[in-house]
Amino acid sequence: MSRNILGLHALVLHADFPANTPERAAFRAHLVNVARALREIEHTEDGEPKPDAEASAIPACLAGFKGFAPMSDAGSTH
């Protein structure tokens, strides 16, 4: 993985735009989850892996996407 993603989480976390509509507020909340996932990916790529943190951060930002099922739910029938 390219090291150019290091620090990207901070740019996403501090994206500066007014969250003056419900959609923008929801998008900002989504960006916070994306930034958390990026930070955990950066830790892993930097040689400081936290497998549990990365494993929970990535699904947190993908949970609302149609067709995404966390690995632990892949075989679930509910």
trRosetta pair geometry for C-beta under 8 A, 3 or more apart (Angstrom, degrees):
i j d omega theta_ij theta_ji phi_ij phi_ji
1 5 7.1 -42 160 18 111 129
1 45 5.2 -90 83 -114 130 123
2 5 6.6 108 89 -12 83 89
3 6 5.5 -10 179 -9 75 118
3 45 6.7 169 -108 150 66 125
4 8 8.0 62 133 -50 62 116
5 8 4.8 -55 -167 0 63 134
5 38 6.9 -137 171 -159 109 99
5 41 6.8 -40 127 112 142 119
5 42 6.3 -143 116 -87 94 87
5 45 7.0 88 67 32 113 166
6 42 5.2 115 -118 -142 63 109
6 45 7.0 -133 -71 91 93 125
6 46 6.7 96 -110 -69 120 110
7 10 5.6 -40 -171 26 66 114
7 11 7.1 66 138 -17 76 98
7 42 7.3 130 -24 -126 34 148
8 11 5.6 -54 -157 35 45 113
8 12 6.4 40 150 -16 74 106
8 38 5.4 -106 92 -178 99 140
8 42 7.3 -179 37 -68 85 123
9 12 5.8 -59 -150 40 33 109
9 13 6.0 34 154 -22 68 111
9 35 4.5 104 -166 -164 80 72
9 36 7.4 109 -151 -60 124 14
9 38 3.8 177 -82 96 89 111
9 39 4.0 93 -134 -61 173 76
9 42 6.1 -102 -11 -8 121 137
10 13 5.6 -53 -140 38 30 113
10 14 6.1 1 168 6 66 113
10 35 7.5 99 -70 -152 19 115
11 14 6.6 -74 -141 52 21 89
11 15 7.0 55 153 -67 60 75
12 15 6.0 -15 -159 -33 35 109
12 31 5.5 -158 169 -172 90 95
12 34 5.6 -104 165 103 147 108
12 35 4.4 -171 93 -83 109 90
12 38 6.2 112 27 17 144 154
13 31 7.1 164 -101 140 33 97
13 32 6.6 66 -125 -115 76 57
13 35 3.8 100 -66 -141 87 161
15 28 7.8 -152 73 -120 108 77
15 31 5.9 -80 27 -176 131 158
17 24 6.9 -123 119 -158 110 122
17 28 7.8 -153 70 -81 93 104
18 24 6.9 24 109 146 59 158
19 24 4.4 -170 -139 124 56 102
19 25 4.5 99 169 -85 112 60
19 27 7.6 -161 -121 60 97 87
19 28 4.6 -38 -95 -20 136 145
20 24 6.2 18 39 58 47 145
21 24 4.6 90 52 9 82 102
21 25 6.9 -148 89 -6 41 86
22 25 5.6 -54 -145 37 32 112
22 26 6.2 32 156 -18 66 106
23 26 5.8 -56 -149 38 30 110
23 27 6.2 31 151 -20 64 107
24 27 5.4 -52 -144 37 34 113
24 28 6.3 39 154 -22 66 101
25 28 5.7 -49 -149 32 31 112
25 29 6.6 33 150 -18 62 103
26 29 5.6 -52 -151 35 34 113
26 30 6.5 38 148 -20 65 103
27 30 5.4 -50 -150 35 36 115
27 31 6.4 39 150 -22 66 101
28 31 5.5 -51 -150 33 34 114
28 32 6.8 42 149 -24 63 97
29 32 5.7 -45 -156 25 36 115
29 33 7.1 33 148 -13 62 100
30 33 5.7 -56 -158 37 38 110
30 34 6.3 38 146 -20 69 105
30 61 6.6 100 -167 -145 72 87
30 64 7.8 -76 -108 34 114 139
31 34 5.3 -50 -143 38 38 115
31 35 6.1 43 154 -23 67 102
32 35 5.7 -51 -148 34 30 113
32 36 6.6 33 151 -20 62 102
33 36 5.6 -51 -151 32 34 113
33 37 6.5 32 152 -16 65 104
33 57 7.4 171 -171 -168 70 71
33 60 5.0 -141 -153 122 116 101
33 61 3.8 163 129 -85 109 88
34 37 5.7 -56 -151 38 33 110
34 38 6.3 34 151 -19 67 106
34 61 4.8 119 -75 -141 57 152
35 38 5.6 -53 -145 38 32 113
35 39 6.3 37 154 -24 64 103
36 39 5.7 -52 -150 31 30 113
36 40 6.7 26 154 -15 63 104
36 57 4.7 -142 127 -145 97 115
36 60 7.0 -20 82 76 132 137
36 61 7.4 171 58 -44 95 117
37 40 5.9 -57 -152 37 33 108
37 41 6.4 34 150 -18 66 105
37 54 7.5 83 -149 -145 64 61
37 57 4.2 170 -92 138 61 101
37 58 4.8 105 -138 -88 120 53
37 60 7.0 -167 -61 57 105 96
37 61 5.0 -88 -19 9 139 134
38 41 5.5 -54 -147 37 34 113
38 42 6.2 38 152 -22 66 104
39 42 5.5 -52 -150 34 31 115
39 43 6.6 36 150 -22 64 100
39 57 7.6 -112 59 -166 85 163
40 43 5.5 -45 -149 30 36 114
40 44 6.6 37 152 -18 64 102
40 50 6.3 -95 -142 63 94 104
40 53 4.8 -162 -119 122 124 99
40 54 4.0 175 148 -89 123 70
40 57 4.5 149 6 37 146 152
40 58 7.4 -113 74 -40 132 83
41 44 5.7 -55 -153 36 34 112
41 45 6.2 27 153 -14 67 109
41 54 6.4 109 -70 -128 53 113
41 58 7.8 86 -57 -75 103 107
42 45 5.8 -58 -143 43 31 107
42 46 5.9 25 157 -17 66 114
43 46 5.8 -65 -144 42 26 108
43 48 4.6 -80 -172 86 83 96
43 49 6.4 131 123 -104 91 28
43 50 5.8 1 115 8 146 98
43 53 7.4 13 57 85 150 135
43 54 7.5 -144 63 -61 108 107
44 48 7.4 -98 -76 71 23 52
44 49 4.4 49 -117 -105 73 83
44 50 7.5 -108 -66 28 80 57
44 54 5.7 28 -44 -69 131 152
49 54 7.1 -49 -159 -9 82 136
50 53 3.8 19 114 23 120 120
50 54 6.2 140 81 -17 71 86
51 54 6.0 -60 -143 41 29 105
51 55 5.8 28 161 -20 67 114
52 55 5.6 -58 -140 41 27 112
52 56 6.3 14 163 -9 64 109
53 56 6.4 -66 -149 41 25 99
53 57 5.9 22 159 -21 65 116
54 57 5.8 -58 -134 38 29 109
54 58 6.3 25 171 -19 66 107
55 58 7.0 -49 -140 30 20 104
55 59 7.4 8 164 -1 52 110
55 71 8.0 -65 -155 32 102 125
56 59 6.5 -65 -153 45 33 102
56 60 6.3 42 153 -32 66 110
57 60 5.6 -55 -151 27 31 119
57 61 7.2 12 161 -7 63 103
58 61 6.6 -68 -158 39 32 96
58 62 6.4 8 155 -2 68 118
59 62 5.6 -72 -138 52 37 102
59 63 5.9 66 160 -63 73 86
59 68 7.6 166 -138 155 73 120
59 70 4.4 27 -126 -98 145 108
60 63 6.1 -21 -146 -16 24 117
62 65 5.2 -54 -169 23 68 120
62 68 4.6 -149 152 -168 106 163
63 68 6.8 -131 -110 97 20 127
63 70 7.7 -6 -98 -46 82 104
65 68 4.4 64 77 -6 97 126
69 73 4.9 -123 -179 93 94 105
69 74 5.3 129 113 -93 119 56
69 76 7.6 -157 -169 38 127 107
70 73 4.8 75 60 16 83 103
70 74 7.3 -114 98 -39 42 76
71 74 5.6 -22 -154 -20 37 119
73 76 4.5 -41 -162 5 68 131
